[in-house]
Each structure stands twice: as structure tokens, then as C-alpha cells.
Amino acid sequence: MLVLVLSVLLLDGLMPRFAVPQAARAGWGLALVLALAMAVLPPGPATVPEAGAMALLRVDALSLPFVLILSVAGLASGERTPVLAGAALTVGTGNPLLFAIGAAALLPLLRSRGAVPRAVVGWGSVGVAVATALLAGSGGWRLIVLPVPALVAAAALMGLSLRPLSGARHGAPVGVAHLAGMVAGLCLAVRMLVDWPGGAVGAFWGGALVAVGLMLALVACGRALGARDAGRVMAGMLGGWGGLALLLVGLVVTGRADDLPLLALGAFRALMLLMGGVGLAFLAAILTLARIAEAAGSLGLMRAGGLAALMPRTSGMLALALAGVCALPPSGGFAVAWLLVQSLLALPRAEGLAGAMPLLASLAGVGLVCGLLILAAVRLLSCLVLGRPRTPRAAGATDPATGRLAAPAACLGGSAVMVLVPGIWLWLTRGAGWDIAGLRGTIPSGARPDWLALAAPGGGGVLYPIGIVALLGLAGAGVLALSRLAGTVASRPVAAWTEGAPPSPPWMPFGEPAAQAGPAQFAGALAWGLGGGVPLRRLAWRMARRVRNAGRRMLAVTEGGVAWASRHAMGLVLLWLAVAALVRMWGHS
């Protein structure tokens, strides 16, 4: 029934002319109810003997979390797009062949929505085909090369790339299609490297996935810091979390390969919280930015501003969504970062400094990614929400109707519930976690989720997110009480966005643009803090330009040599025969 509903939603997105209004939301609501009903049922055995079409279209326990997230995204956004339905139908089938067909068909849809670069589509399709052929093959040699095409295909679906400048200026703004591709890529990586027969790769590839995930996350965060509008900043931040998600997949692979089920289960729970808590926060931010674009026009960081006074409710919702996206306590990002650090500390390692260096490098990389995410969020809020409006369209922005903000508010509420009471979401995904960890039969007590606590995989501690909320609430109540006791209220009659500054001259109705925060200040400060700044970037650009020119010269010389050899082929053959004869005569003499 669930596969039938998702198929109808896919047809509704492909043929919008014949669709009934509000049919998409109703269909996604039905899909969400069916997926929840299947998740509430007790998980069955890992392999159920089925035949025929039921064996191909069976939605197993590992598919349900991904289908749930995509169903919530479709219900909240209400978009009649085939990308969401195609992604949900792809991740809902646990068969390798059907998954490969769906993933290969999903790549052009993502490209049409601007979520995947053009060059990545071809490589992703090749990666899907090669990985499926390797899974269907026989022999242990395929496990050595399987992670490479699987990682290429997953990165293509998630829109990740190692090119530092591919998303700063020419990348597409964030959308629901980005989130759908992220979920489908994560499901593909987990399926091919852990779940499907022949996909249980060794611990070496787990470490390689950790390194690749960190590099992809750092590159994506760099794009977020270099982007010039809010949509592309959010796209870079989503790519940063995608790299951390691949890192968690590497930890799951390592736990399965080293027979550490609690480590694999803890990393997989962090992956589920990333998709649930952080994913819903991203969805709330995407919907809120769409409302801001309708009211304020351009989302460029140099054209918008002052929305805290003009759109207070929408700006507050965007700030809360960005707090959930970043690793700020007690948000979902903080819970995922805490579980990620605890999983890294639980990894087996060699004694001495040499054995501790990979762990220290991984921890430093995770901390750097979290810091860059916070810096990108501060840059976005400072330019978009604070300061003064820079254009007349932004100065005339107002909050939308209350009903227009219901969907992002519901997404924020769902993200908060998943983090504050993590046992609900972890209980719904318990079957997937036990299958990934390789737990069969009797489930140990440490593998059962707690309702209010997050347990470290290595047994090193327990996190209570609701306790952090209580501490923050007490601190906020103290600050509020002290401000009430002071009794000072500002009463200067000025415009809300002037922030007490003197009136602007007639030729500058919005004040001096250089007097408020700009998008280049934060990224420039980061470059100088890393040691080099503008001179280092100029040197890097100069070296890259010289390497490119040298490559072009070598290509021109090679092409010229080939053309000259083709024109004088007969003379070269005669010359070679003459030289060979002389060498032979010299040897005989």
C-alpha cells in the first residue's frame, strides 16, 4: 500500500496537468500514516521469505526512517515535484536492482531542479551501475573496490563535491530537492556498504569514509562562507552536514567490521538524529526563506537586511531554525555532534602517539566543521536579519499571515520533540538500528533506546537534552527578572531599523552601506585568522593559474607532436629501420 501511494505521488508530480489541488498533501499525509503504522509494529526477522513481486517491493525496517523523513518533507512543503516522490520510492525498496534504477532515474530529476552539478550526474550514474554490478558479482575481490563507486553515487545524489568553488557563486539555492537527494544518498551509502549481501566492507574503508566525509564537509562549509545569498549559504551548510553523515556511515562500517555492535548502533542513531532533528530544522529554514523571499524580494546578503524589526516572527523562526542546524545546545545538531564525538572516542586504536593521531585529527576536523557552521549561520543572520534594509523592497517587508508560518513552526516543533525526547524517534527506528548493528535474537539492554537520554556508544556518559533546556530556562528567567528590576525602557522615537543612529541624508535613505555588517567581513576575518588572508589566496590563485597554463601548453605540444607524426609517418618508419640496421651492424662489428 505504501509503495502504491508513493507511485501515485510520482505520477502526480510527472503529470501536473491532471492533478487535483491539495492531492499532494493528502497523499503525503497518507504515506506518513502508513509509514508510522509500519514503524510502530514490532520489527520482524531480518529476512522474510517472500516470492514474486512482494519480494521486490517489500518496505523493510531500514527503509522506514528515510521514507518517514521524505513524507514529512512532502507534507510540510506541499510541492508537487517528482523529486520527493522519486526519492521516497527509491529508498522504500530494499532490492538492490530497483534501488539502482531509482537512483539513476533520480539524478536527472535532481539536475533539473539545480541540486546536482552537471558533471556529477554522469559520474553518479556510472557509480550506481558499477556498484550494482559489483554487488551482483561473486568473489571477495569486489569488496575492495565496491566503496569507490558507492561513494561516488552517494555524493552525486547528495550534491557533494571536492571542488572548492563549485558552489560559492554558481551553485543552486537550497530547496526541498536538496533534502531529498541528501536522504537518498545516505540511504544508498548505508545500503551498499553495510546492509546488502556482499556490502560488508572492511574497517579500512570505514576509516577512508571518515576522511572523505571530513573533506567534503570542510569544502561545503567553505562554500557556505563564500556564498552571496541566503539560499546558497543554506545549501553549503546542508552539504557540511552531508559530509558529517558520510563520516557516521564510516563509523557504522568500522563497528560492523570490528564486531562492535554498540559502536555501530550509536553511530547509526546519530545518523537518524541527523536526518530527523537536523533535517527538520533545515526544512523549517527552507520554508521560512521562501516566505522571506516573497515579502522582501531578493535574498542576497548585500540587498536584504533589517528583517528583525520588519518581520519579527519570521526572523525569530529563521533564527531558531539556524540554531537547530548549528551545533548549539540543546538543538539536534548538538546532539548529533555529541554522539559523533563519543563514537570517535569509542573507536579501537593502537597505543602511543601514532595510534592517537588519527583520532585527534578526526576530532579536530569535526570541531572545525561545527565552528564553520556556526560562523556561516552568524554571517547569514547578521546580513539578513540585523542592521538596516538596503533596498526599498526590503524596507516594505512585513510578516506573512499566521497560517503561512504553520508549516515551518510544525517542523521546528517536530525537531524539538525528536531532540528533547529522543526515545520517540529512536524507538520508531529501533528495527533499522538493530539490523545495521547485526543484533539478532535477544537484544541487550544497552541497545534499547532511552526516552529522555542519549547514551554514549562506549559507555562514557549520558546526555539529557531536556536538562540543558532547564538550565537555559533558569538562566533566561534570571536575566528577565534582573531586566524587570532595572526598570529602564528605551523611549527614543526613531525608526526600528536605525538602531538609534542619527537621521540619514536624503541621498542615502537607508544609511551608509559600509556602516553595517556585510557578507565579506566574516569570510575575510576567517581567512586572516587562518594565517595568510588575501596574500595567501592570491598566491593560491597564481599557482593554480600557472598549473592550468602549463597543462594547456603540454596539451598543445602533445597535439602538435601527434599531428606532425601523422604527417611524416612513412619517413619516421624508414628512419627507424635505418637506425635499427645501424645498431645491428655496430653490434656485429
CORCOR-V646168 format. One record per helix or strand of 2 or more residues. SS is the DSSP state (hx for helix, st for strand). FROM is the first residue (numbers start at 1). LEN is the number of residues. Records with the same first field share a line. If there is no record, write none. Layout:
SS: FROM-LEN  FROM-LEN
This chain:
hx: 2-13  16-3  23-18  53-4  61-17  82-11  96-17  118-19  142-17  176-20  203-24  230-28  261-36  307-4  312-14  332-14  352-33  392-4  402-19  422-7  430-8  445-3  465-22  496-3  513-3  519-11  533-35  569-20
st: 454-2  462-2
